[in-house]
Each structure stands twice: as C-alpha cells, then as structure tokens.
C-alpha cells in the first residue's frame, strides 16, 4: 500500500487544492476533487506490477475485511476467478472498487 506521509490543503475562497507527499515523492498542488483519484492512480500503478491478487491482498489494499471481499464477489461487485478453493482477483478490480467508493 502507498503510504501518504503528508497532505497539506490550501484554499483561496474560490477553490481548494492539496499537496500530496507520498513516501519520499512530493506532488505539486492538485485540485482537491482530483486528490483522491491521484492517490488511487498511484495505488493502481503499484498494483500493475502484479498479475493477480488474493482475497486477503485485495482486502488489505481496499481497507476492508476478507469477508467483505467475499460478499462483493458473491454479489458481483468485484469480479474474480475461482481456482480450486481460492479466488484470484485482477488488479483492475481494485482500481474499479477504489474509484467507486
């Protein structure tokens, strides 16, 4: 998971913006409404190096319980392939879930 080390917000009355410090990387001011998507994008980029993830890995990255992930799979909110007794989830499903939240 990407660790956010610092978030500074700035408001001039008309608009708000945020400066993200992720690990050792600083990002310039971003419109506040896009700050969440910027964090999600960075989490997606980190996940792209993996081909698939397990239910516990998805749960950890999404910040939910394993039981919640199983329920999301059962209801079709998260697509997964069942291999034996385990589910395998594509990283794109994590991105989709994070953007929908």
N, C-alpha and C positions, 0 to 999 in steps of 0.2 A: 504494500500500500504506500502511496506517496504521502510523505509527512509534511504538512504545512507548518512551517516554523514561525511565520508571522503574517498577519493580514492587517493592513492599515487602510482605513476608509477616509475619503476626502469628499466634502460636499460644499458646493458654492451656492446653494439655494436653488439652482435650476437643474443640476444633475449631480449624481453621486458616482464616485469611482473608487477603485480599490487597487492597492498594490499588493501583489502576492509574493511571498518569499517561500519557495518550495525547496526544502533541503538547503543547498548552497546556491540555488539559482533565484535571482530576483527578476520579476516581471514588471514592466512599466505599468502605469495606470491603465486600467481596463474599465469600461463601463460596468457598473455594478451588476446589471442584469446579465452580463456575459461572464461574470466571475465564476459562477458555478459551472457553466459549460467549459470554461478554461480548465478548471480542476478536473472535470470529467474527462476532457480530451487528454490531459496528461496521464490520468489513470488508464485510459484506453491504450495510449502509446506504450505504457509499461506492460500492459497485458498482451500486446500484439506479438511479443517475442514467444509467447506460449501458444500452443496449438489448441489446447483444451484445458478445462479445469473441472475439478471435482465439486461436489456439493459443499463440503466444508470450505474449500478455497473460495467459491462463489460467495458463500455466506460471510466469510471474513472480509472480502473486498467490498461487498454491498452493505456491510454493517447490520446484518440480520442474522437470525438463528438458522441452523440447519433445517429445523422443522419448517420454518417459513419458506425456505427454498423448495423443499419437497412439496409443500402446498402450492407454491407458484407453478411448479412443474405440473402437478396434477390438474390445476385449473387452466393450464395453457398460457399463463402469463409469461413463463420462461420456457423456451424450447430446449429439450435435452434428449440425448440418445441414451438408451439403456443398454449397457454392456454387462451381461451377467446380472449381478445384483446391484451394480452401481450405475449412477447417471454420469454422463460426460456432457459438459456444457461448453459451447463455443464462447470465446471472449466477447464476441459481438453481442451476445445476450446480456452480458454485464453492462456494456455500454448502453444498450436499449433500456435496461432496467433503471440505471442511474439517471438517464435523461428523462424518463417518465415520472420519476419520483417528485 
